[in-house]
Amino acid sequence: MEEKIKISLAKETLELLRKDCEDFKITKQNGQINFNSFINLLIYNYFESFTAKEETLYDNIRDAISIIPNYYQEKVFGNIAKLFAKQSYFVADKHSTTTFSFKPTKISEKAITYINQMVIKDESISSFYRRMFTAYSQLTKTEREKIIHKENYEILKKAIRKGVQVYIVLNSKDILHSSSIFAISPAKDELFNYVLVYYGKQNYTLRLASIYSISLLSENSSIPEENRSLFERQIACAAQYPMYNTDNEPIIVQLTEKGKKLFNKIYLYRPTPVSIEGDIYTFNCSANQLLYYFERFGDSALILSPKKLGVFMRNYYYFALKKYKSKYKSD
């Protein structure tokens, strides 16, 4: 498996692959992205489900043409299959294309051998991989992250299913020795997956991509009810924002007319109100989520309660104002 494999691909698809490599933290020891390793992981973790979907498609085609006399069926099926095999060309025709090469590694060796011997028939190697990478690019980002980190994702699911603790090593080399997994939850904006972990009497929120390795332990998983309740609230509001014991009271925000328009317009990280009465919005989310979201509103939003959040936002704008006033002095 020494020879590189050269593939032509739509530029936007290749850009997406490179961005995923960075976002899903597939890096070399020096911290630089390892695109070759990423491509091999993608092939190894995705080719089975991709080819299975294609087999299902071909079975459906055979069922659809079963009314045609047997003499013509294979010829019709072959022509239709060729059209599907070439579908990536139609995608590429609408965009500028580029080429890149990757070098197979041991992790993908068996998958690539299988693809070469069993899958590719009346089709070029480049065409097959182009279709597979294009299909991958059309999945949501959370689904793509699960594919790239399939091994860790499957172990986490198994730990939840069996109700046992795990030993987690993070990319940072930090270790969570005896951890209980509450859930794996995608962010509401479908960007990344988050692992909700109870460890050392505290709740932790980890990016799936930040986990280097996981091992199952024999001890039973154990999460106190109070911590479970916080995790449940966190998932309901936004999995990427940890919920703490201090997040124990409703957050009340007053919006101007402009603030209401901004709230309807700015979707990313938007907390869901539990009630709206005129210009008063009440939230049950974490303080961090609310502050991060509303700091973009300026004087279009005013935190009424709790007081400590209102004071935090006041100070946030105050020190920003001081910097701007020193930089741009009044004429």
N, C-alpha and C positions, 0 to 999 in steps of 0.2 A: 504493500500500500504506500509506495514511495511517490508515485506520480500525483501531481496536482490535478484537480478537476476544475475545468474552466466553464463558467456559466454566464450566459447573457440574461439580463434581468432589467425590469423597469427601474429607472433611477430612484423613484420614490420608494419602491420596495426595498432596494438595497439600503437607502437612508434609514428606513424603519428598522431594518435588521441591525444596523450599526448603533442606532439609538437604543434599541432593546439591549444590546450587548453592554452598553454603558449603564443603562438604568437597572438592569438585572445583575449588575456587579460581577460580570465574568471578566476577571482581570488577571494579569501576570503578578508575580511576586513584587515587582516594583510599582504596582498600582496602575499601570497602563492597561487599557482594555485589551483583551485577548480574543480578537474576532475569529481567529481560526478555531479556537476551542469552543466558542459560542456556536459556530456553524456545525461542528461535529456533535455537540450536545443536542442541537435542534434536530439533526437527522436521527440520532440514536433514540431520542425521546418521542419523536413525532411520527416517524415513518410508518409505524404499525397502525396507528389510528387513521393516518391519511390514506394508506392503501386499503384499509378496511372500509372506509367511506366510499372509496372508488369501486371496490368490489360490490358494495351494496347498490351503488348507482348502476353498475353494469348488470346486476341481477334484475333491477327494475326495468332496464332497457330490454332485456331478454323477455321479461314478462309482457312488456308492452307490444313486442313484435311477434308474440306467440301465435297471433291470428294469421300471420303470413305463412304461406306454404313452406315446409321444411327446406325445400331446395334453395329458397332465397334467404332464409333466416340468417345463416352465417355471413353471407355477403353483406346484408343490410346491417347486421350487428357490427361487423368489421368496419364499415364505413362510418357508422355513428361513433364507434369507439375512437376512430382516428380523429374525428372532429373534436371530441372531448380532449384527446391528447394534445391537440393543437390550440386549445382554448387560450393558453397563456400567450400565444402569439397575438391573438386579438386584443388582449389587454395591453401587450407591449406596443402595438401599433398606435395606441392612443397617447403614448408617452415616449419621451426619449429613452433609449435603453443604454445600458453600460455593461461591461463585463468585469468579473472578478474571479479569482481562483482561490481554492482552499485545499489544504493538504489533509487527507484522511489520517486519523489517529487510531490508536488501539480501541478507544471507546466506541468508535463508529465502524470499525472494520467489518464486523459480522453483518451489520445493517447494510453497508454499502455493497458487500459481496452478494447479499440476498437481492438487493435492488438490481444489480447488474445481471444476475443469473435468472431471477424468477419474475421480475416485474417488467423490466424494459423489454419490449418486443419490437414492434414496428415504430420505434420512437428513439430519438437521440437522448443521450444522457443529460445534456443540457436542458432539453425540453422537460424531462421528468422533474429534475430539481427545480426548474423555474415554476412549474405547476405547484410543487409542494411548498416552496417558499412563498408563492403568491397566496395559496390557501392559508398558510400560517399567518400572513400579514393581515388577512381579513377577519381574524379572530379578535376578540376584545383583548386589551392589554393584560387584564388579570388572568385570562385564559392562557395567554402567551407566557406569562411569568410562571404559571403552574407547569407548563411544558418544559421550560428551560430548567426549572428546579424540581423536576418530577420526582426524583428519588427522595429528597427531603419532604416534599409534599405528601407522598404516599406514606412515609413513616409517621408523619404527624397525624394523618387520618387514622392510621392503624392504632396509634397511641390513644386517640380519642375513642375509637371503637372498642378497644380492649380495656380502657379505663386504667392505663398504667402510666407511670412517670417516665420521663425521658432525661437523657444527658445531652445537653446542647453545647456545642462549640460555635462561637460566633466568628465572623470574618475578622473581627477585632482581636481575636484570640481570647476574649473573655469566655468564661465557662459558667453555665447554669447547671449545677450538679444534679439535683433532684427536683425536676420541674413538672408541674401538672399543666396540661394543655386544655384550655377551656374551648377554644374555637380557632378556626382559620377563617377570617372574614375579609372580603374585598372592600375597598373604599367605595363609597357611594358614587364617586366620579369615575369608577372603574379604571383607576390608574395602577394600583398595586394591591397585593394581598398582605394582610397583617395577622400575625400569630399572637393570640392573647394567652399569656403565660402567668401562672401563679408560682412564684419562687421566693423563698426566704421571707414568707409572710407578707409579700408585696405583689401587686399586679404589675406586669410588664407588657409592653406592646412592642413586638419585633416585626421588622419587614421580613417577609419570607426570603428575599434575596440576601439578607444580612446573615443568614444561618449557613455556617460552613458544613457542619455535620450534626447528625442526631443519632442517638442509640436508645433503644428501648430498655427500660429497667423492669425489674420484677415487682417493685413496690406499687401498690395501688395509688391511683391519682386521688388527690384530696384538695378540694378548694372550699374554704368556708363560705357559708351562704351570703354573708355580707359582700365578699369579693365577687361572688357569682352575680350578685345584683348589680354591681358596678360594671362588670363586663357586659351584662345584658343591656344596660343603659348605653354603654359605649357603642355597641353594635347598632343599636337603634338610632343613635345620633350620627356617629361617624367613627368607623373603626380605627382610623389613623390618629385620633385624638384620645389619649388615655383619660380615663375618668378616675378622679381621686376622691378620698373621703371628704375632702373639703368642698367638693362639688355637690353640696347637699341641699341647696335651696334654689328656687326658680330665679332666672335672670330676666329682668324686665327692661325693655328698651323702648324708647319713644322715637318714632321716625317722622321726619317732615314729609311733605308731599314728594320732594325730590328723593328722600330716603326710601320711600315706598317704591318708587320707580327703580332705584338702584337695587333694592332687594329682589324685585322681580326679574331684573336683568342679570345680576351677577350670580351665576349658578354655582361656580366652583367653591367648595367647602361651605356652602350655605347651610346653616342650622335650620332645622324644621321647628317652627313655633308650635307650642302646645295649645296656644289660644291667641286670637287677635281681636282686640276691642278698640275700634277706631284707629288711633295712631299708636296704641300700646301693644307691643308684641312680647309675649312671654315664652321663654325657652327653658328646656330642661337638659341642655347640653353641657359639655365641659367648658370651664372658663377659658381655657386656651383656644378652643375652637371659636368661641364667640368673639374674643379679642382679636384673633387673627382675621376673622371675617370683617368685623365692623371697623377696624382701624382704617379701612379704605374709604369710609363714608364721610370723614371730616365732621362738619357741623350738621350733617344730615341725620345723624343718629346720636342719641343721648342715653347712656346707661343710667337708669334710675335706681336699680337695685340688683345685687347687693352693693353697698357703698364702696367696699374695697376695690371692686372692678371699675366703678366710676372714677375713683381716685387714680387708679392705674392708668386709665385712658387719659385723664386730665394731664398727668405727668408726661405721658407719651407725647401728647401734642405740645405741651409746654416746652420741653427740651428741644423738640424739633423746631418750634418757633424761635427759640433763642439762637439756634444755629443759623437759621435763615436770616434773622435780624442782624447778626454779626457779619454775615456774608453779603447781604444786600441792605446796606444802611439807607435810611430814608433820605431823600433828596431835600 
